[in-house]
Amino acid sequence: MEESNLNKVNVGLLVLWPALITLGITGLRLAGELHHWGSLWFNRSAGGAGAVVGISWLPIFFGPYFAMKLAGAGEGPVSYGKILGAALAGLVVMIAGGTLAGLTEAYPGILTLAGFAIMLAAAFIPSMGWGRLGKTLLVYAFAARIPVLVVMYFAMKGNWGTHYDAVRAPHQGLVFWKKFFDMAFLPQMFMWISYTVIVGSLMGAIAGALFGRKLPKVRRASGAAY
């Protein structure tokens, strides 16, 4: 059962290497775009257009990694079905928030902010099914996205010609701080945080359901079975 008193996993240490790997890929992508390497691998258009080298793929792999580490230490969920359901619910809420933000993007205002707020709120829904995995993915999400936000700040300031500073109309004519807030801060600290937690939770739930039950169970300090 989750929140075992034994073999407590240190979330910071668990996230450390995935965060460093993510940082390395962010640096590689920046170098590739600055040097105009192949667009399939390092796309410089606004949004990145699904370039192969990027960090958006990583929750697909790190979600199961975190899930297996937690389950192996006796910090799995009560039910893998419950975490899967919570993650799917979070996905629905995230899509709803993203739809609202997208529909109002041309004329951003309070509804746009509400859409991003809904997306961020969705990141906390998977924790209802597996609190430890949700917390771990949330820490990882910020560790992954804060460096991107820093890169975007300097890229936008210096007009580096990368996807980190490329913006779509009608944002091109905005003053720097408005453009940075709309095109960097809100997506990175709201949308991508939610995406990372929810995708990681979905993949972690699937991996846990397939393999987690084969991992060793632990007992609570009171002696109750895991």
C-alpha positions in Angstrom: 0.0 0.0 0.0 1.2 3.5 -0.7 3.0 5.6 1.9 4.7 2.6 3.5 6.8 3.6 6.5 9.7 1.4 5.3 12.1 1.9 2.4 10.9 5.5 1.9 12.2 6.7 -1.4 14.0 10.1 -1.5 12.2 11.9 -4.3 15.1 14.3 -4.9 17.6 11.5 -5.4 15.1 9.6 -7.6 14.6 12.5 -9.8 18.3 13.6 -10.0 19.6 11.5 -12.9 16.4 11.9 -15.0 16.6 15.7 -14.5 20.3 15.7 -15.5 19.6 13.6 -18.6 16.8 16.0 -19.5 19.0 19.0 -19.0 21.6 17.4 -21.3 19.0 16.9 -24.0 17.9 20.5 -23.6 21.5 21.6 -24.1 21.9 19.3 -27.1 18.8 20.6 -28.8 19.8 24.2 -28.2 23.2 23.5 -29.8 21.6 21.7 -32.7 19.3 24.6 -33.5 22.0 27.3 -33.1 24.2 25.4 -35.5 21.3 24.6 -37.9 21.7 20.9 -37.7 19.0 18.7 -39.5 15.5 20.1 -39.1 14.1 16.6 -38.5 16.2 16.3 -35.4 16.3 20.0 -34.4 13.3 21.9 -35.8 13.6 25.7 -35.2 10.0 26.6 -36.1 7.6 27.9 -33.4 6.7 25.0 -31.1 9.4 22.8 -32.3 7.1 20.8 -34.6 7.8 17.4 -33.0 11.6 17.4 -33.5 13.2 14.0 -32.6 15.6 15.6 -30.1 13.5 17.1 -27.4 12.3 16.4 -23.8 8.6 16.0 -24.5 9.2 12.3 -25.1 10.9 11.7 -21.8 7.8 11.3 -19.5 6.9 8.2 -21.6 10.0 6.5 -20.3 10.6 8.2 -16.9 7.0 7.6 -15.8 7.5 3.8 -15.8 11.0 4.3 -14.3 9.7 6.2 -11.4 6.7 3.8 -11.0 9.0 0.8 -10.9 11.4 2.4 -8.4 8.5 3.4 -6.1 6.7 0.1 -6.3 9.9 -1.8 -5.8 10.4 0.1 -2.5 6.9 -0.7 -1.3 5.4 2.7 -2.2 3.0 1.5 -4.9 -0.6 2.5 -5.2 -3.6 0.7 -3.6 -4.7 -0.1 -7.1 -3.1 0.4 -10.5 -6.6 0.7 -11.9 -7.1 3.7 -9.6 -4.0 5.5 -10.8 -4.9 4.8 -14.4 -8.4 6.2 -13.8 -7.0 9.3 -12.0 -4.5 9.9 -14.8 -7.2 9.6 -17.5 -9.3 12.1 -15.5 -6.4 14.5 -15.4 -5.9 14.1 -19.2 -9.6 15.1 -19.8 -9.2 18.1 -17.5 -5.9 19.1 -19.2 -7.5 18.9 -22.7 -10.4 21.0 -21.5 -8.1 23.7 -20.2 -5.9 23.5 -23.3 -9.0 23.9 -25.5 -10.1 27.0 -23.6 -6.6 28.5 -23.8 -6.3 27.7 -27.5 -9.7 29.2 -28.4 -8.8 32.5 -26.7 -5.1 32.6 -27.8 -5.7 35.2 -30.5 -7.1 37.6 -28.0 -5.5 36.5 -24.7 -7.2 37.5 -21.5 -8.8 36.2 -18.3 -10.2 33.1 -20.1 -6.8 32.3 -21.5 -5.3 32.4 -18.0 -8.2 30.3 -16.7 -7.4 27.7 -19.4 -3.8 27.5 -18.3 -4.9 27.4 -14.6 -7.1 24.4 -15.4 -4.3 22.7 -17.1 -2.0 23.1 -14.1 -4.8 21.9 -11.8 -5.0 18.8 -13.9 -1.4 17.9 -12.9 -2.5 17.2 -9.3 -5.3 14.8 -10.3 -3.1 11.7 -10.8 -1.9 12.1 -7.2 -5.4 11.0 -6.1 -4.5 7.6 -7.5 -0.9 7.4 -6.5 0.4 10.3 -4.4 4.1 9.3 -4.4 4.3 8.9 -8.2 2.4 12.2 -8.7 4.7 14.1 -6.4 7.8 12.6 -8.0 6.6 13.5 -11.5 5.7 17.0 -10.3 9.2 17.5 -9.0 10.7 16.1 -12.2 8.4 18.3 -14.3 9.7 21.5 -12.7 13.3 20.3 -12.9 12.8 19.7 -16.6 10.9 22.8 -17.5 12.6 25.6 -15.4 15.9 25.3 -17.5 13.8 25.5 -20.7 12.2 28.7 -19.3 15.6 30.2 -18.6 16.8 29.3 -22.1 13.7 30.9 -23.6 14.3 34.1 -21.7 17.8 34.5 -23.1 16.7 33.3 -26.6 13.9 35.8 -26.8 16.1 38.6 -25.5 18.8 37.8 -28.1 16.6 36.7 -31.0 18.7 33.5 -31.4 16.6 32.1 -34.2 15.6 28.9 -32.4 12.3 27.4 -31.6 12.8 28.7 -28.1 12.3 32.3 -29.3 10.1 31.6 -32.4 6.6 32.9 -31.8 3.4 32.7 -33.9 1.2 35.6 -34.8 -0.4 37.6 -33.1 2.4 37.4 -30.5 5.2 38.6 -32.7 4.5 42.3 -32.1 4.3 42.1 -28.4 6.7 43.8 -26.0 9.3 41.4 -24.6 7.7 40.8 -21.1 4.3 40.2 -22.5 5.6 37.9 -25.2 7.7 36.0 -22.6 4.8 35.6 -20.2 2.4 34.4 -22.9 4.7 32.2 -25.0 7.2 31.0 -22.4 6.1 31.3 -18.8 2.5 30.1 -19.2 3.2 27.1 -21.5 6.3 25.9 -19.6 5.0 26.4 -16.1 1.4 25.4 -16.7 0.8 23.3 -19.8 4.1 21.4 -19.9 4.1 20.7 -16.2 0.6 19.1 -16.6 1.6 17.2 -19.7 4.7 15.7 -18.0 2.8 14.6 -14.9 -0.2 13.2 -16.7 1.7 11.4 -19.5 4.2 10.0 -16.9 1.4 8.8 -14.7 -0.4 7.1 -17.5 2.7 5.3 -18.6 3.7 4.5 -15.0 0.2 3.1 -14.4 0.5 0.8 -17.4 4.0 -0.3 -16.5 2.9 -0.9 -12.9 -0.1 -2.9 -14.0 2.1 -5.1 -16.2 5.1 -5.5 -14.1 4.6 -3.9 -10.7 2.8 -6.8 -9.1 5.9 -9.0 -9.6 8.0 -6.7 -7.5 8.7 -7.6 -3.8 6.2 -6.3 -1.3 7.1 -4.7 2.1 5.3 -4.5 5.4 4.3 -1.5 7.3 6.0 -0.8 10.6 2.9 -2.0 12.3 3.3 -5.4 10.6 0.3 -5.1 8.2 0.9 -6.6 4.8 1.7 -4.4 1.8 
